Protein backbone atom coordinates (compact mmCIF):
# COMPACT_ATOMS: atom_id res chain seq x y z
CA UNK A 1 0.00 0.00 0.00
CA UNK A 2 1.09 3.59 -0.51
CA UNK A 3 2.50 5.50 2.44
CA UNK A 4 -1.05 6.58 3.15
CA UNK A 5 -0.43 7.81 6.65
CA UNK A 6 1.55 10.72 5.23
CA UNK A 7 -1.05 11.46 2.59
CA UNK A 8 -4.05 11.47 4.84
CA UNK A 9 -2.30 13.61 7.43
CA UNK A 10 -1.40 16.26 4.88
CA UNK A 11 -4.90 17.67 4.78
CA UNK A 12 -4.70 18.72 8.38
CA UNK A 13 -2.25 21.56 8.00
CA UNK A 14 -4.79 24.30 7.48
CA UNK A 15 -6.42 23.68 10.82
CA UNK A 16 -3.13 23.42 12.64
CA UNK A 17 -3.49 26.05 15.29
CA UNK A 18 -7.25 26.42 15.28
CA UNK A 19 -7.55 22.80 16.34
CA UNK A 20 -4.22 22.74 18.23
CA UNK A 21 -3.73 18.97 17.85
CA UNK A 22 -0.44 18.87 16.01
CA UNK A 23 -0.53 15.09 15.60
CA UNK A 24 -3.33 15.57 13.10
CA UNK A 25 -1.60 18.50 11.43
CA UNK A 26 1.91 17.15 11.08
CA UNK A 27 2.93 15.10 8.04
CA UNK A 28 5.09 12.06 8.94
CA UNK A 29 6.36 11.16 5.47
CA UNK A 30 9.49 9.33 6.58
CA UNK A 31 8.08 6.01 5.37
CA UNK A 32 7.91 7.31 1.80
CA UNK A 33 10.53 6.05 -0.65
CA UNK A 34 13.15 8.73 -1.23
CA UNK A 35 12.09 11.02 -4.08
CA UNK A 36 8.35 10.40 -3.85
CA UNK A 37 6.07 13.42 -4.28
CA UNK A 38 2.30 14.00 -4.32
CA UNK A 39 -0.37 16.56 -5.15
CA UNK A 40 -3.85 16.60 -3.65
CA UNK A 41 -6.58 18.60 -1.97
CA UNK A 42 -8.73 18.43 1.16
CA UNK A 43 -11.94 19.90 2.53
CA UNK A 44 -11.71 20.76 6.22
CA UNK A 45 -14.22 21.53 8.94
CA UNK A 46 -12.91 22.90 12.25
CA UNK A 47 -14.79 24.00 15.36
CA UNK A 48 -14.31 27.75 15.89
CA UNK A 49 -12.74 28.55 19.27
CA UNK A 50 -13.54 32.26 19.16
CA UNK A 51 -16.75 33.93 20.34
CA UNK A 52 -19.53 33.83 17.74
CA UNK A 53 -22.90 35.55 17.53
CA UNK A 54 -24.11 33.43 14.62
CA UNK A 55 -24.52 29.64 14.77
CA UNK A 56 -23.28 29.51 11.18
CA UNK A 57 -19.85 30.64 12.42
CA UNK A 58 -19.51 27.81 14.96
CA UNK A 59 -17.62 25.81 12.35
CA UNK A 60 -14.97 26.98 9.90
CA UNK A 61 -14.52 25.15 6.60
CA UNK A 62 -11.70 25.41 4.13
CA UNK A 63 -10.27 24.04 0.88
CA UNK A 64 -6.56 23.19 1.06
CA UNK A 65 -4.09 22.41 -1.76
CA UNK A 66 -1.47 19.79 -0.84
CA UNK A 67 2.14 19.64 -2.05
CA UNK A 68 4.24 16.80 -0.59
CA UNK A 69 7.81 15.66 -1.21
CA UNK A 70 10.17 13.31 0.63
CA UNK A 71 13.78 13.83 -0.48
CA UNK A 72 17.04 12.47 0.84
CA UNK A 73 17.85 15.72 2.62
CA UNK A 74 14.73 17.89 2.39
CA UNK A 75 10.97 17.36 2.66
CA UNK A 76 7.77 19.33 2.07
CA UNK A 77 4.64 18.45 4.04
CA UNK A 78 2.04 20.80 2.63
CA UNK A 79 2.68 24.02 4.60
CA UNK A 80 5.58 22.51 6.55
CA UNK A 81 9.09 21.85 5.28
CA UNK A 82 12.39 20.79 6.73
CA UNK A 83 15.86 19.32 6.48
CA UNK A 84 16.76 15.77 7.55
CA UNK A 85 19.71 15.88 9.95
CA UNK A 86 19.34 12.16 10.75
CA UNK A 87 17.00 9.95 8.74
CA UNK A 88 16.99 6.25 9.63
CA UNK A 89 14.32 3.59 10.06
CA UNK A 90 14.18 3.89 13.86
CA UNK A 91 15.01 7.57 14.34
CA UNK A 92 14.51 10.81 12.48
CA UNK A 93 15.91 14.20 13.53
CA UNK A 94 14.77 17.22 11.53
CA UNK A 95 15.08 20.98 11.34
CA UNK A 96 11.49 22.08 10.79
CA UNK A 97 9.57 25.13 9.53
CA UNK A 98 5.78 25.05 9.89
CA UNK A 99 3.02 27.55 9.15
CA UNK A 100 1.03 28.50 12.26
CA UNK A 101 -2.42 29.10 10.91
CA UNK A 102 -4.18 30.79 13.80
CA UNK A 103 -5.97 33.86 12.52
CA UNK A 104 -8.53 36.29 13.89
CA UNK A 105 -10.00 38.92 11.58
CA UNK A 106 -11.71 41.70 13.60
CA UNK A 107 -13.94 42.38 10.60
CA UNK A 108 -15.69 39.02 10.99
CA UNK A 109 -17.97 40.28 13.78
CA UNK A 110 -18.99 43.51 15.50
CA UNK A 111 -17.93 41.90 18.77
CA UNK A 112 -14.29 41.97 17.62
CA UNK A 113 -14.27 45.65 16.66
CA UNK A 114 -11.33 47.36 18.35
CA UNK A 115 -9.21 44.22 18.45
CA UNK A 116 -5.89 44.00 16.65
CA UNK A 117 -5.77 41.27 14.00
CA UNK A 118 -4.20 37.99 15.08
CA UNK A 119 -2.03 36.97 12.12
CA UNK A 120 -0.69 33.69 10.84
CA UNK A 121 3.04 33.10 11.26
CA UNK A 122 5.89 30.73 10.45
CA UNK A 123 7.37 28.72 13.30
CA UNK A 124 10.80 27.11 13.15
CA UNK A 125 12.65 24.63 15.33
CA UNK A 126 13.53 20.97 15.63
CA UNK A 127 11.71 17.65 15.92
CA UNK A 128 12.61 14.04 16.68
CA UNK A 129 10.68 10.91 15.72
CA UNK A 130 11.25 7.45 17.19
CA UNK A 131 9.72 4.42 15.44
CA UNK A 132 9.37 0.73 16.14
CA UNK A 133 6.90 -2.13 16.22
CA UNK A 134 5.35 -0.38 19.22
CA UNK A 135 4.33 2.65 17.10
CA UNK A 136 5.76 6.15 16.63
CA UNK A 137 6.68 8.80 19.19
CA UNK A 138 7.21 12.40 18.05
CA UNK A 139 8.42 15.48 19.90
CA UNK A 140 9.13 19.02 18.70
CA UNK A 141 10.07 22.52 19.86
CA UNK A 142 9.17 25.57 17.74
CA UNK A 143 9.52 29.35 17.97
CA UNK A 144 8.12 32.26 15.97
CA UNK A 145 10.41 33.29 13.09
CA UNK A 146 8.39 36.31 11.85
CA UNK A 147 8.03 38.19 15.15
CA UNK A 148 4.22 38.08 15.20
CA UNK A 149 3.20 36.07 18.26
CA UNK A 150 6.85 36.00 19.52
CA UNK A 151 6.13 32.78 21.38
CA UNK A 152 7.30 29.19 21.66
CA UNK A 153 5.59 25.81 21.72
CA UNK A 154 6.46 22.21 22.56
CA UNK A 155 4.64 19.01 21.66
CA UNK A 156 4.67 15.27 22.31
CA UNK A 157 2.53 12.70 20.50
CA UNK A 158 2.06 8.99 20.00
CA UNK A 159 0.34 7.07 17.20
CA UNK A 160 -0.08 3.48 16.14
CA UNK A 161 -1.13 2.31 12.69
CA UNK A 162 -3.34 -0.68 11.87
CA UNK A 163 -3.43 -1.92 8.27
CA UNK A 164 -6.31 -3.99 6.89
CA UNK A 165 -5.47 -4.47 3.24
CA UNK A 166 -6.18 -1.18 1.47
CA UNK A 167 -7.65 0.36 4.63
CA UNK A 168 -5.47 2.07 7.23
CA UNK A 169 -6.56 3.13 10.76
CA UNK A 170 -4.23 5.29 12.86
CA UNK A 171 -5.37 6.38 16.34
CA UNK A 172 -3.29 9.06 18.08
CA UNK A 173 -2.98 11.06 21.27
CA UNK A 174 -1.01 14.28 21.68
CA UNK A 175 -0.07 17.02 24.14
CA UNK A 176 0.99 20.58 23.32
CA UNK A 177 2.27 23.47 25.40
CA UNK A 178 2.03 27.15 24.36
CA UNK A 179 4.10 29.69 26.29
CA UNK A 180 2.70 32.98 27.64
CA UNK A 181 3.47 35.04 24.53
CA UNK A 182 1.88 32.57 22.13
CA UNK A 183 -1.26 32.05 24.20
CA UNK A 184 -1.71 35.74 25.02
CA UNK A 185 -1.32 36.80 21.39
CA UNK A 186 -4.12 34.60 20.09
CA UNK A 187 -6.44 34.43 23.12
CA UNK A 188 -5.66 37.45 25.31
CA UNK A 189 -7.18 40.95 25.36
CA UNK A 190 -4.83 43.90 25.89
CA UNK A 191 -5.72 47.04 27.86
CA UNK A 192 -6.04 48.96 24.59
CA UNK A 193 -8.52 46.39 23.26
CA UNK A 194 -10.66 46.18 26.39
CA UNK A 195 -14.19 47.61 26.39
CA UNK A 196 -17.48 46.90 28.20
CA UNK A 197 -18.34 43.25 27.72
CA UNK A 198 -14.77 42.48 26.70
CA UNK A 199 -12.45 43.06 29.67
CA UNK A 200 -8.67 42.98 29.62
CA UNK A 201 -7.44 39.39 29.98
CA UNK A 202 -4.06 37.64 30.10
CA UNK A 203 -4.37 33.82 30.01
CA UNK A 204 -0.67 32.96 30.39
CA UNK A 205 0.69 29.64 29.14
CA UNK A 206 -1.65 26.84 28.06
CA UNK A 207 -1.76 23.06 27.64
CA UNK A 208 -3.73 21.25 24.93
CA UNK A 209 -4.55 17.54 24.84
CA UNK A 210 -6.19 15.87 21.85
CA UNK A 211 -6.95 12.41 20.48
CA UNK A 212 -8.37 11.14 17.24
CA UNK A 213 -8.40 8.68 14.40
CA UNK A 214 -7.00 9.08 10.89
CA UNK A 215 -8.37 6.71 8.25
CA UNK A 216 -7.38 6.19 4.64
CA UNK A 217 -8.24 3.96 1.72
CA UNK A 218 -5.81 3.24 -1.14
CA UNK A 219 -7.87 3.14 -4.32
CA UNK A 220 -4.75 1.97 -6.19
CA UNK A 221 -0.97 2.20 -5.91
CA UNK A 222 -1.03 5.95 -6.44
CA UNK A 223 -4.39 7.34 -5.33
CA UNK A 224 -5.53 7.59 -1.72
CA UNK A 225 -8.68 9.01 -0.15
CA UNK A 226 -8.97 9.86 3.53
CA UNK A 227 -11.49 10.81 6.21
CA UNK A 228 -10.12 11.87 9.61
CA UNK A 229 -11.40 13.16 12.91
CA UNK A 230 -9.95 14.62 16.08
CA UNK A 231 -11.27 15.80 19.43
CA UNK A 232 -9.68 17.70 22.29
CA UNK A 233 -10.04 20.00 25.26
CA UNK A 234 -9.57 23.75 25.59
CA UNK A 235 -7.18 24.83 28.34
CA UNK A 236 -9.05 26.35 31.31
CA UNK A 237 -7.08 29.62 31.03
CA UNK A 238 -8.14 29.93 27.38
CA UNK A 239 -11.78 29.03 28.16
CA UNK A 240 -11.95 32.05 30.47
CA UNK A 241 -10.90 34.47 27.72
CA UNK A 242 -13.70 36.91 26.79
CA UNK A 243 -13.01 36.28 23.07
CA UNK A 244 -13.26 32.47 23.38
CA UNK A 245 -16.57 30.63 23.40
CA UNK A 246 -15.68 26.95 22.84
CA UNK A 247 -15.43 24.45 25.69
CA UNK A 248 -14.05 21.62 23.55
CA UNK A 249 -12.59 21.18 20.07
CA UNK A 250 -13.41 18.97 17.11
CA UNK A 251 -12.27 18.68 13.50
CA UNK A 252 -13.18 16.58 10.46
CA UNK A 253 -11.18 16.17 7.24
CA UNK A 254 -11.94 14.62 3.84
CA UNK A 255 -9.68 14.59 0.79
CA UNK A 256 -7.30 12.71 -1.46
CA UNK A 257 -3.86 12.76 -3.04
CA UNK A 258 -1.99 11.35 -6.03
CA UNK A 259 1.64 10.16 -5.78
CA UNK A 260 4.27 10.68 -8.50
CA UNK A 261 7.31 8.45 -8.87
CA UNK A 262 9.19 6.02 -6.65
CA UNK A 263 6.17 4.60 -4.84
CA UNK A 264 5.68 0.83 -5.01
CA UNK A 265 5.37 0.10 -8.74
CA UNK A 266 5.83 3.47 -10.47
CA UNK A 267 4.14 4.09 -13.79
CA UNK A 268 7.24 6.09 -14.70
CA UNK A 269 10.66 5.83 -13.11
CA UNK A 270 14.24 6.96 -13.51
CA UNK A 271 16.23 5.96 -16.51
CA UNK A 272 19.29 4.52 -14.69
CA UNK A 273 21.64 7.15 -16.11
CA UNK A 274 19.34 9.96 -14.82
CA UNK A 275 18.86 8.76 -11.24
CA UNK A 276 20.75 11.70 -9.72
CA UNK A 277 19.62 14.37 -12.19
CA UNK A 278 18.92 17.88 -10.95
CA UNK A 279 18.56 21.21 -12.73
CA UNK A 280 18.96 24.95 -12.26
CA UNK A 281 17.10 27.74 -14.01
CA UNK A 282 17.41 31.52 -14.08
CA UNK A 283 14.63 33.73 -15.39
CA UNK A 284 13.77 37.43 -15.66
CA UNK A 285 10.68 39.25 -16.92
CA UNK A 286 7.82 41.68 -16.40
CA UNK A 287 4.36 41.78 -14.79
CA UNK A 288 1.57 40.82 -17.19
CA UNK A 289 -1.89 42.29 -17.70
CA UNK A 290 -3.72 39.05 -18.48
CA UNK A 291 -4.20 35.84 -16.54
CA UNK A 292 -2.18 32.76 -17.40
CA UNK A 293 -5.45 30.99 -18.29
CA UNK A 294 -7.66 32.80 -20.79
CA UNK A 295 -5.03 35.30 -21.89
CA UNK A 296 -1.32 34.54 -21.80
CA UNK A 297 -1.70 30.97 -23.04
CA UNK A 298 -3.52 32.43 -26.06
CA UNK A 299 -0.59 34.72 -26.87
CA UNK A 300 -1.65 37.93 -25.08
CA UNK A 301 1.67 39.22 -23.69
CA UNK A 302 0.79 42.80 -22.71
CA UNK A 303 2.43 44.37 -19.67
CA UNK A 304 0.36 45.09 -16.57
CA UNK A 305 -1.55 48.38 -16.33
CA UNK A 306 -1.59 48.02 -12.52
CA UNK A 307 2.20 48.09 -12.05
CA UNK A 308 5.26 48.29 -14.30
CA UNK A 309 7.51 45.92 -12.34
CA UNK A 310 10.14 43.26 -12.98
CA UNK A 311 10.80 39.82 -11.52
CA UNK A 312 13.90 37.61 -11.57
CA UNK A 313 14.72 34.32 -9.94
CA UNK A 314 16.59 31.06 -9.62
CA UNK A 315 14.93 27.64 -9.48
CA UNK A 316 16.43 24.33 -8.35
CA UNK A 317 14.74 21.12 -9.55
CA UNK A 318 15.19 17.42 -8.71
CA UNK A 319 13.99 14.67 -11.03
CA UNK A 320 11.25 12.60 -9.39
CA UNK A 321 10.28 10.36 -12.29
CA UNK A 322 11.27 10.04 -15.96
CA UNK A 323 9.13 8.67 -18.75
CA UNK A 324 9.46 8.32 -22.53
CA UNK A 325 7.47 11.53 -23.15
CA UNK A 326 7.30 13.36 -19.82
CA UNK A 327 9.35 14.01 -16.66
CA UNK A 328 8.11 14.87 -13.17
CA UNK A 329 10.33 17.17 -11.09
CA UNK A 330 10.09 18.70 -7.63
CA UNK A 331 11.12 22.36 -7.67
CA UNK A 332 11.95 25.22 -5.31
CA UNK A 333 12.17 28.79 -6.61
CA UNK A 334 13.42 32.04 -5.07
CA UNK A 335 12.00 35.02 -6.96
CA UNK A 336 13.14 38.63 -6.51
CA UNK A 337 10.50 41.33 -7.09
CA UNK A 338 11.81 44.72 -8.29
CA UNK A 339 9.07 47.18 -7.32
CA UNK A 340 10.94 50.19 -5.91
CA UNK A 341 9.66 52.67 -8.50
CA UNK A 342 6.11 51.61 -7.64
CA UNK A 343 6.73 52.25 -3.93
CA UNK A 344 6.94 48.61 -2.84
CA UNK A 345 10.72 48.20 -2.65
CA UNK A 346 12.53 44.96 -3.47
CA UNK A 347 11.39 41.75 -1.87
CA UNK A 348 11.37 37.97 -2.32
CA UNK A 349 8.77 35.30 -2.87
CA UNK A 350 9.32 31.56 -2.58
CA UNK A 351 7.60 28.73 -4.43
CA UNK A 352 7.63 24.97 -3.99
CA UNK A 353 5.87 22.97 -6.66
CA UNK A 354 5.74 19.86 -8.83
CA UNK A 355 6.41 20.24 -12.55
CA UNK A 356 5.31 17.94 -15.37
CA UNK A 357 7.52 18.50 -18.43
CA UNK A 358 6.65 16.92 -21.77
CA UNK A 359 8.77 16.81 -24.93
CA UNK A 360 8.13 17.11 -28.63
CA UNK A 361 10.48 14.60 -30.28
CA UNK A 362 11.95 14.42 -33.75
CA UNK A 363 10.58 11.33 -35.52
CA UNK A 364 13.97 10.45 -37.06
CA UNK A 365 16.26 10.99 -34.04
CA UNK A 366 13.94 10.91 -31.00
CA UNK A 367 15.81 13.98 -29.76
CA UNK A 368 13.75 16.79 -28.13
CA UNK A 369 12.66 19.50 -30.58
CA UNK A 370 10.96 21.50 -27.84
CA UNK A 371 9.60 21.08 -24.28
CA UNK A 372 6.47 22.34 -22.60
CA UNK A 373 5.47 21.99 -18.96
CA UNK A 374 2.99 22.85 -16.26
CA UNK A 375 3.70 23.19 -12.53
CA UNK A 376 1.50 23.54 -9.47
CA UNK A 377 2.30 24.25 -5.83
CA UNK A 378 2.42 27.01 -3.20
CA UNK A 379 3.96 30.49 -3.17
CA UNK A 380 4.84 32.65 -0.15
CA UNK A 381 5.64 36.34 -0.69
CA UNK A 382 7.55 38.30 1.95
CA UNK A 383 5.57 41.38 0.82
CA UNK A 384 2.38 41.38 -1.21
CA UNK A 385 3.38 42.14 -4.85
CA UNK A 386 2.22 45.62 -5.83
CA UNK A 387 0.14 44.39 -8.78
CA UNK A 388 -1.88 42.18 -6.38
CA UNK A 389 -2.29 45.02 -3.89
CA UNK A 390 -3.60 47.45 -6.48
CA UNK A 391 -5.86 45.06 -8.36
CA UNK A 392 -7.38 43.59 -5.20
CA UNK A 393 -7.84 47.02 -3.59
CA UNK A 394 -9.62 48.31 -6.69
CA UNK A 395 -12.10 45.42 -6.47
CA UNK A 396 -12.34 45.47 -2.66
CA UNK A 397 -10.85 41.99 -2.29
CA UNK A 398 -8.45 40.36 0.17
CA UNK A 399 -4.71 39.82 -0.25
CA UNK A 400 -2.54 37.04 1.15
CA UNK A 401 1.17 36.30 1.47
CA UNK A 402 0.48 32.58 0.85
CA UNK A 403 -1.19 31.66 -2.44
CA UNK A 404 -1.21 28.81 -4.91
CA UNK A 405 1.52 28.84 -7.51
CA UNK A 406 1.19 27.85 -11.17
CA UNK A 407 3.82 27.89 -13.86
CA UNK A 408 3.83 27.33 -17.63
CA UNK A 409 7.10 26.73 -19.44
CA UNK A 410 7.98 26.45 -23.15
CA UNK A 411 11.56 26.11 -24.39
CA UNK A 412 13.91 24.66 -27.00
CA UNK A 413 17.35 22.97 -26.73
CA UNK A 414 20.22 25.47 -26.81
CA UNK A 415 22.40 22.88 -28.58
CA UNK A 416 20.37 23.43 -31.74
CA UNK A 417 21.95 26.87 -31.99
CA UNK A 418 25.19 26.54 -30.00
CA UNK A 419 27.27 23.36 -30.30
CA UNK A 420 29.40 23.93 -27.20
CA UNK A 421 29.58 20.96 -24.81
CA UNK A 422 28.74 23.22 -21.84
CA UNK A 423 25.18 23.80 -23.09
CA UNK A 424 24.33 20.33 -24.41
CA UNK A 425 21.76 19.85 -21.59
CA UNK A 426 20.45 23.43 -21.57
CA UNK A 427 17.13 24.88 -22.75
CA UNK A 428 16.02 28.48 -23.37
CA UNK A 429 12.50 29.79 -23.60
CA UNK A 430 9.57 31.42 -21.82
CA UNK A 431 8.26 30.83 -18.29
CA UNK A 432 4.94 32.28 -17.09
CA UNK A 433 4.76 32.73 -13.28
CA UNK A 434 1.31 32.90 -11.65
CA UNK A 435 0.15 33.48 -8.05
CA UNK A 436 -3.53 33.22 -7.10
CA UNK A 437 -6.11 32.08 -4.58
CA UNK A 438 -8.56 29.28 -5.30
CA UNK A 439 -11.38 31.57 -6.46
CA UNK A 440 -11.80 32.88 -2.91
CA UNK A 441 -12.56 29.39 -1.58
CA UNK A 442 -9.55 28.88 0.73
CA UNK A 443 -9.20 30.57 4.12
CA UNK A 444 -5.61 29.29 4.25
CA UNK A 445 -4.96 31.46 1.18
CA UNK A 446 -6.74 34.49 2.67
CA UNK A 447 -10.02 33.94 0.76
CA UNK A 448 -8.28 35.59 -2.20
CA UNK A 449 -10.04 35.66 -5.56
CA UNK A 450 -7.42 36.96 -7.97
CA UNK A 451 -3.64 37.16 -8.15
CA UNK A 452 -0.75 38.20 -10.39
CA UNK A 453 1.22 37.02 -13.44
CA UNK A 454 4.68 37.58 -14.88
CA UNK A 455 6.12 36.70 -18.28
CA UNK A 456 9.81 35.80 -18.16
CA UNK A 457 12.63 34.50 -20.35
CA UNK A 458 14.69 31.66 -18.90
CA UNK A 459 17.77 29.50 -19.27
CA UNK A 460 17.60 26.03 -17.69
CA UNK A 461 20.36 23.42 -17.52
CA UNK A 462 20.28 19.84 -16.24
CA UNK A 463 23.13 18.14 -14.38
CA UNK A 464 23.54 14.39 -13.71
Secondary structure, DSSP 8 states (H G I E B T S, - for coil): ---HHHHHHHGGGGGHHHH--GGGT----TTS-TTEEEEEEEEEEEE--B--SSGGGSEEEEEEEEEEEE-SSEEEETTEEEEEEEE-SSEEEEEEEEEE---B-GGG-GGGTT---B--EEEEEEEEEEEETTEEEEEEEEEESSSSS--EEEEEEEEEEEEETTEEEEEEEEEEEE-HHHHHHHH-B-TTT-BTTB--B----EEEEEEEEEEEEESSSSEEEEEEEEEEE--HHHHTSTTB--SEEEEEEEEEEEEESSSSS-SS---GGGTT-EEEEEEEEEEBSS-TTTTGGGT---B-SS---EEEEEEEEEEEEE-SSEEEEEEEEEEEEEEGGGTSEEEEEEEEEEEEEEEEE-TTT--EEEEEEEEEEEEEESS--HHHHHHHHHTT----SEEEEEEEEEEEEGGGT---GGGTTEEEEEEEEEEE-STT--TTTTT---EEEEEEEEEEEEE-
